[in-house]
């Protein structure tokens, strides 16, 4: 192995999820391919085109039950930044809900936020 391509997130609706990740978190749609009843939607950060999020619409009841809680209440992913305070303010102004405001530790600054389904992410700035 040499790289990780996508994290998979179950969603209830493709277009609503795309709007959240694009409009609030500044991700871009890399691929949106219809395949039968499914769509393969890949989002990425413009600064890191090789890594991103694959949105997959929940089709079964078991999958729908897991939307927003795929990790049992633990964070589903980590986004790195060079300025947590700046990005916290920018995302909060766009309606992103933070569950933990910026915390300053010796080695990092971090904040926790949730997506439109309740999946928790960590925004991290490593200190040098």
C-alpha positions as CSV (number, residue, x, y, z in Angstrom):
1,X,0.0,0.0,0.0
2,X,1.1,3.5,-0.6
3,X,-1.9,5.8,0.0
4,X,-5.5,6.0,1.4
5,X,-8.0,7.2,-1.2
6,X,-11.4,7.8,0.4
7,X,-13.3,7.4,3.7
8,X,-16.8,6.1,3.1
9,X,-19.8,7.8,4.7
10,X,-23.3,6.6,4.6
11,X,-25.8,9.3,3.8
12,X,-29.6,9.6,3.5
13,X,-29.5,11.8,0.4
14,X,-26.7,12.5,-2.0
15,X,-27.6,16.1,-3.0
16,X,-28.1,17.3,0.6
17,X,-24.8,15.7,1.7
18,X,-23.0,17.2,-1.3
19,X,-24.3,20.6,-0.5
20,X,-23.1,20.3,3.2
21,X,-19.6,19.2,2.3
22,X,-19.2,21.6,-0.6
23,X,-20.8,24.7,0.8
24,X,-19.8,24.5,4.4
25,X,-16.5,22.6,4.4
26,X,-15.2,23.8,1.0
27,X,-14.8,20.3,-0.5
28,X,-15.3,19.8,-4.2
29,X,-17.1,17.1,-6.1
30,X,-14.4,15.0,-7.8
31,X,-16.7,12.3,-9.3
32,X,-20.4,11.9,-9.4
33,X,-21.1,8.7,-11.3
34,X,-24.5,7.0,-11.6
35,X,-24.3,3.2,-11.5
36,X,-27.7,1.5,-11.5
37,X,-29.6,2.7,-8.5
38,X,-26.5,4.0,-6.8
39,X,-24.3,7.0,-7.4
40,X,-20.6,7.0,-6.6
41,X,-19.9,10.5,-5.2
42,X,-16.4,11.3,-4.3
43,X,-15.5,14.6,-2.7
44,X,-12.1,16.0,-2.0
45,X,-10.2,19.0,-0.7
46,X,-8.7,21.1,-3.5
47,X,-5.3,21.1,-1.7
48,X,-5.3,17.3,-1.3
49,X,-6.8,15.8,-4.4
50,X,-5.7,12.2,-3.8
51,X,-7.7,11.9,-0.5
52,X,-11.4,12.5,0.2
53,X,-14.8,11.3,1.2
54,X,-17.0,8.8,-0.7
55,X,-20.7,9.4,-0.1
56,X,-22.8,6.2,-0.3
57,X,-26.5,6.4,0.1
58,X,-27.9,4.0,2.6
59,X,-30.3,1.6,0.9
60,X,-31.2,-1.0,3.5
61,X,-32.7,-0.4,6.9
62,X,-29.5,-1.6,8.6
63,X,-27.5,1.0,6.6
64,X,-30.0,3.8,7.4
65,X,-29.8,2.9,11.1
66,X,-26.0,3.6,10.9
67,X,-26.2,7.0,9.1
68,X,-24.6,9.5,11.4
69,X,-23.2,6.9,13.8
70,X,-20.9,4.7,11.8
71,X,-18.2,4.8,14.6
72,X,-20.3,4.4,17.7
73,X,-19.9,8.0,18.8
74,X,-16.3,8.3,18.1
75,X,-14.9,10.7,15.4
76,X,-15.1,9.4,11.9
77,X,-12.3,11.6,10.6
78,X,-9.7,14.2,11.2
79,X,-9.1,17.3,9.1
80,X,-5.7,19.1,9.4
81,X,-5.4,22.9,9.2
82,X,-2.7,25.5,9.7
83,X,-5.2,27.7,11.8
84,X,-8.0,26.1,13.8
85,X,-9.2,29.4,15.1
86,X,-9.6,30.8,11.6
87,X,-11.3,27.7,10.2
88,X,-13.5,27.3,13.3
89,X,-14.8,30.9,12.8
90,X,-15.3,30.4,9.0
91,X,-17.1,27.1,9.3
92,X,-19.3,28.3,12.3
93,X,-20.3,31.3,10.2
94,X,-21.5,28.9,7.5
95,X,-23.7,27.0,10.0
96,X,-21.3,24.1,10.9
97,X,-22.1,23.0,14.5
98,X,-19.2,22.6,16.8
99,X,-19.5,20.2,19.7
100,X,-16.1,21.2,21.1
101,X,-14.7,24.7,20.8
102,X,-11.0,25.1,20.0
103,X,-8.9,23.5,22.7
104,X,-5.2,24.6,23.0
105,X,-2.9,21.8,24.1
106,X,0.9,21.7,24.2
107,X,1.2,19.8,20.9
108,X,-2.0,20.8,19.0
109,X,-5.1,23.0,18.8
110,X,-8.3,21.1,18.0
111,X,-12.0,21.5,17.8
112,X,-14.8,19.0,17.1
113,X,-17.7,19.5,14.7
114,X,-20.5,17.4,13.3
115,X,-21.9,17.0,9.8
116,X,-25.5,17.2,8.8
117,X,-26.1,13.6,10.0
118,X,-24.2,13.9,13.3
119,X,-20.9,12.3,12.2
120,X,-18.2,13.8,14.3
121,X,-14.9,15.2,12.8
122,X,-11.9,16.7,14.5
123,X,-10.2,19.8,13.1
124,X,-6.6,19.8,14.2
125,X,-3.6,22.2,14.0
126,X,-0.4,20.6,15.0
127,X,2.1,22.8,16.8
128,X,5.7,22.8,15.7
